[in-house]
Amino acid sequence: MSKNPSPSGRMQGQTVLVTGTTKGGIGYETARLLGDEGATVLTHGRTQQAAGASVGSLTVDGNGAGTFIPVAADLSSIAGAQQLADVARAAAPHGIHGLVNNAGAGFNERRLSPDGFEMTMAINHVAVAALTDALLDLLQAGAGALGRPSRVANMTALIEGRGKVETDWSYPGRYSQTQAYFNAKLTNLLYTYALARRLDGHGVTVNAVSPGSVNSGFGAKAGGTFGLMMKLGSPLYGHASKGSAGVIRIMTDPGLATVTGGYHTPSKQKKSSKKSRTEHLQDQVYLQTQRILRAHHDDHPRSVGDDRAHPTPQRFQ
């Protein structure tokens, strides 16, 4: 592949963490396109070998403008999310300018995470919240250096409106692969909106991005109903790069520098389901999530040398 310079270099001097960057997926295409814009991309894989493989491919597939750094952690637990935050901090101690929470999963049978949550909820929501929370100080530091907010993009799904707001995230009753996924995506979207309101004006924007129907390999890995849906529908789905278009827009468009709390498709901002825009449900999910994260931190205190309070929030116009 020819190494043509980036046409704009809009991400020169910026560092972005992208989770879930397996080749062929939306995260991989997002990392590639951000690299093409000149970014340093912290390229996440579940293992160091997987992250290194993605970096090797991205170095070949990219245009040469960006830098890719492999970072690894298993995001099935809060501890794994904290581990990834620590690795990101070591790689970019002066701050990061973007976070793309793309890693996701679906399971054809009920499994529990190390923290006791159903695994779909653990990966698609709890880990997203834990990682974002752990990186807030780095995101705010990056914003201070640039003089404009750092940007968080959470990957959602068109079917979030079919989700239900559950309070027991272990799902002790009857299990459905599709319903668990719908619930997790709705839960994370509710959290995204609540977090955006709380961080508005404090150096970090938070938006949700729906990739639309793309052939990313997600369904095949999930198996079950998702695997069948992917097999039957894949001829109609777009390339994974189409699914990354909304994230690239959020991360690079100067006109979106202060836009927060939105639901974006690859081409424009739209309205998500009425349920997801219900403020008391947003606050319910936010408070439940924060209780979980605080309880984990209380049960797993960090060493004195690792304690880092979030810096005093800075306001950005």
Secondary structure in CASP SS format (residue, H / E / C, confidence):
PFRMAT SS
TARGET T0000
AUTHOR 0000-0000-0000
METHOD secondary structure of the structure
MODEL  1
M C 1.00
S C 1.00
K C 1.00
N C 1.00
P C 1.00
S C 1.00
P C 1.00
S C 1.00
G C 1.00
R C 1.00
M C 1.00
Q C 1.00
G C 1.00
Q C 1.00
T E 1.00
V E 1.00
L E 1.00
V E 1.00
T C 1.00
G C 1.00
T C 1.00
T C 1.00
K C 1.00
G C 1.00
G C 1.00
I H 1.00
G H 1.00
Y H 1.00
E H 1.00
T H 1.00
A H 1.00
R H 1.00
L H 1.00
L H 1.00
G H 1.00
D H 1.00
E C 1.00
G C 1.00
A C 1.00
T E 1.00
V E 1.00
L E 1.00
T E 1.00
H E 1.00
G E 1.00
R C 1.00
T C 1.00
Q H 1.00
Q H 1.00
A H 1.00
A H 1.00
G H 1.00
A H 1.00
S H 1.00
V H 1.00
G H 1.00
S H 1.00
L H 1.00
T H 1.00
V H 1.00
D H 1.00
G C 1.00
N C 1.00
G C 1.00
A C 1.00
G C 1.00
T E 1.00
F E 1.00
I E 1.00
P E 1.00
V E 1.00
A E 1.00
A C 1.00
D C 1.00
L C 1.00
S C 1.00
S C 1.00
I H 1.00
A H 1.00
G H 1.00
A H 1.00
Q H 1.00
Q H 1.00
L H 1.00
A H 1.00
D H 1.00
V H 1.00
A H 1.00
R H 1.00
A H 1.00
A H 1.00
A C 1.00
P C 1.00
H C 1.00
G C 1.00
I C 1.00
H C 1.00
G E 1.00
L E 1.00
V E 1.00
N E 1.00
N C 1.00
A C 1.00
G C 1.00
A C 1.00
G C 1.00
F C 1.00
N C 1.00
E C 1.00
R C 1.00
R C 1.00
L E 1.00
S C 1.00
P C 1.00
D C 1.00
G C 1.00
F C 1.00
E E 1.00
M H 1.00
T H 1.00
M H 1.00
A H 1.00
I H 1.00
N H 1.00
H H 1.00
V H 1.00
A H 1.00
V H 1.00
A H 1.00
A H 1.00
L H 1.00
T H 1.00
D H 1.00
A H 1.00
L C 1.00
L H 1.00
D H 1.00
L H 1.00
L H 1.00
Q H 1.00
A H 1.00
G H 1.00
A H 1.00
G H 1.00
A H 1.00
L H 1.00
G C 1.00
R C 1.00
P C 1.00
S E 1.00
R E 1.00
V E 1.00
A E 1.00
N E 1.00
M E 1.00
T C 1.00
A C 1.00
L H 1.00
I H 1.00
E H 1.00
G H 1.00
R H 1.00
G C 1.00
K C 1.00
V C 1.00
E C 1.00
T C 1.00
D C 1.00
W C 1.00
S C 1.00
Y C 1.00
P C 1.00
G C 1.00
R C 1.00
Y C 1.00
S C 1.00
Q H 1.00
T H 1.00
Q H 1.00
A H 1.00
Y H 1.00
F H 1.00
N H 1.00
A H 1.00
K H 1.00
L H 1.00
T H 1.00
N H 1.00
L H 1.00
L H 1.00
Y H 1.00
T H 1.00
Y H 1.00
A H 1.00
L H 1.00
A H 1.00
R H 1.00
R H 1.00
L H 1.00
D C 1.00
G C 1.00
H C 1.00
G C 1.00
V E 1.00
T E 1.00
V E 1.00
N E 1.00
A E 1.00
V E 1.00
S C 1.00
P C 1.00
G C 1.00
S C 1.00
V E 1.00
N C 1.00
S C 1.00
G C 1.00
F H 1.00
G H 1.00
A H 1.00
K H 1.00
A H 1.00
G C 1.00
G H 1.00
T H 1.00
F H 1.00
G H 1.00
L H 1.00
M H 1.00
M H 1.00
K H 1.00
L H 1.00
G H 1.00
S H 1.00
P H 1.00
L H 1.00
Y C 1.00
G E 1.00
H C 1.00
A H 1.00
S H 1.00
K H 1.00
G H 1.00
S H 1.00
A H 1.00
G H 1.00
V H 1.00
I H 1.00
R H 1.00
I H 1.00
M H 1.00
T H 1.00
D C 1.00
P H 1.00
G H 1.00
L H 1.00
A C 1.00
T C 1.00
V C 1.00
T C 1.00
G C 1.00
G C 1.00
Y E 1.00
H E 1.00
T C 1.00
P C 1.00
S C 1.00
K C 1.00
Q E 1.00
K E 1.00
K C 1.00
S C 1.00
S C 1.00
K C 1.00
K H 1.00
S H 1.00
R H 1.00
T C 1.00
E H 1.00
H H 1.00
L H 1.00
Q H 1.00
D H 1.00
Q H 1.00
V H 1.00
Y H 1.00
L H 1.00
Q H 1.00
T H 1.00
Q H 1.00
R H 1.00
I H 1.00
L H 1.00
R H 1.00
A H 1.00
H H 1.00
H H 1.00
D H 1.00
D H 1.00
H C 1.00
P C 1.00
R C 1.00
S C 1.00
V H 1.00
G H 1.00
D H 1.00
D C 1.00
R C 1.00
A C 1.00
H C 1.00
P C 1.00
T C 1.00
P C 1.00
Q C 1.00
R C 1.00
F C 1.00
Q C 1.00
END
